Amino acid sequence: MIQRYVDAYIEDYNTGRIELNQERIELFEYLEREIVPRLESGEIYFNEKQIDDCVGYIERWFFPLEPFQKFLIPFIFLYFKKNNLIVYRKFLYMMARGAGKNGLISGVASFLLTPMHGVKNYNISIIANSEDQAKTSFHEIYTVIEENAKLERLFYKTKSEILSRQTKSIIKFRTSNGNTKDGLRDGAVIFDEIHQYESNRDVRVHLSGLGKVINPREFYIGTDGYVREGFIDKQKEKAKAVLKGRARWNSIFPFICKLDSVEQVDDKTKWQLANPMFHEPMSDYAANLFETVLEQYEDLQDDPSNREEFLTKRMNLPVTDTERSVATYEELVATKEWKEPYEGQRCIGGFDFASTRDFAAVGLLFKSDEKYVWKTHSFVRKGFADAIYGYSKPKDTINGKRQFAPIRLWEEKGWLTVVDTPTIDPHVIVNWFVEQRDLYAFDIDTILGDYFRMDLLRPIFLEAGFEQVVSERDRERVPSGYRLEVVRNPRAIDSLLAPRIENAFAGHKILFGENDMMRWYTNNVLRKLKSDGNVEYLKKEDVRRKIDGFKAFECAMYRADELNEPSYDFEDFYDDVMDWYEAE
């Protein structure tokens, strides 16, 4: 026995009335492991009156609650007995679009303003990346109040804030840009559409007022997105650690609904794994939404290009279909491992160059313990970054526009150089390799790039002492560190290298380390299987989702076999020379 709404939802699963995804199954196991013993010992308790009041308030003024929504509410009012402080400060709700997360949070937020919650001046901020999104829950509360005369007497409302006349608690909406924060002493902060947050930087600034009011709460809600290694992925990792017992047991309460595998999208009975409303019997709202989702699914037969959007937004599943992506989400996560290259280690250089548009990318490919280690850097024109990504604009001036690439963050991390010039000077490409060879003493076997813009780069490489190799005889003649090779048909090497690259990703043998920009490049690659069975690596979207770093990596992989030869160890070489000298 946990709590009656909680027990009822668990019983629905145990009796087969509903199906659950792996994360919710693990949540039930977590409750049995962490919550039940603490309830039985008296360490924690549910405030049943607040739970009933909250459920009753929402169902009277907003809408009938679904079983999963009733399951979630009790944990908001779970307390430590010794001091009556809340057990959970952080809540993560992730599920498919239309699943009722915004409706639930609107009802909960409104209730927290009331005397039934029992905390005065319990201010609430609703944060989102755009003003329109931030207004979603606010407007829902506003409309409910406007349509009920009794609530009109309890609340004072304007287009920007809602005030409880009894508790003096205020709810406001604002954008995620920290510059717009006006210093409310918040009791709760709601972060909506969290997949759009670049990092936790914009989250932290809105949490600075928490702790000044008793029992502060943070709600993180959303559906998965396209950009990997952002704030949402960090929250999912934290949730997984809690469920697996690898993190503090009450550091977050995670409720994640998603498909367990991409194959389940073709089984409509499995859609309830992502949308907890999609089980029999369905409410009128759920039934209507199900028909909408079904129509969108059927449309994929004629327009498969929307498959990524459907999987991500309707099934809350980061795209893992290798017919569309070169690497799965899990495989990209595995690239976070790192093995630092050492002085004298053999490597292959690769570059992808564009002078005005796109990015220019360079890198060195090493091999260590059968894993490919990619050390890379990128360049981009400031004018291009401004025009496409809003690099120089304050964030509050670009609200409503999706942030496809956190250029400034990558620049700060040292993964990217922004150049304020009409074009990217090809000298920066050549100089980067020279620096890696001469300053860091890496044994660069060969540097490879495709023929595009090679007419600009070749003279600069030659000027720096490199020679173009076109045959094995050239490779034998030109010393390591000075070989330049042109990939004349880059499309042709896609099919040639696809098995090597994709098997390496699948075997978790590709290492990018902390470089999230490289994971962004890779996630933007469209793996297209042509009618002749050959593979092409293309951009998923031509304007904003760039793949230059991946193409540089691919060029280096063309000569990856050369890395099977042993590298020179300078210290061993010195010792060998001294032994020979002494012998003489």
Buried (B, 14 or more C-beta within 10 A) or exposed (E): EBBBBBEEBBEBBEEEEBBBBBBBBBBBEBBEEBBEEBBEEEEBBBBEEBBBBBBEBBBEBBBEBBBBBBBBBBBBBBBBEEEEEBBBBBBBBBBBBBBBBBBBBBBBBBBBBBEBBBBBBBBBBBBBBBBEBBBBBBBBBBEBBEEBEEBEEBBEBEEEBBBBEEBEBBBBBBBBBBEBBEEBBBBBBBBBBBBBBBBEEBBEBBBBBBEEBBBBBBBBBBBBBBBBBBBBBBBBEBBBBBBEEEBEBBBBBBBBBBBBEBEBBEEEEBBBBBBBBBBEEBEEBBEEBBEEBEEBBEEBEEEEEBBBBBBBBBBBBBBBBBEBBBBBBEBBBBBBBBBEBBEBBBBBBBBBBBBEBBBBBBBBBBBBEEBBBBBBBBBBBBBBBBEBBBBEEEBBEBBEEEBBBBBBBBBEEEBBBBBEEEBBBBEBBBBBBBEBBEEBEBBBBBBBBBEBBBEBBBEBBEEBEBBBBEEEEEBEEBEBBBBBBBBEEBEEBBBBBBEBBBEBBBEBBBBBBEBBBBBBBBBBBBBEBEEEEBBBBBBBEEEBBBBBBBBBBBBBBBBBEBBEEEBEBEEEEEEEEEEEEEEE
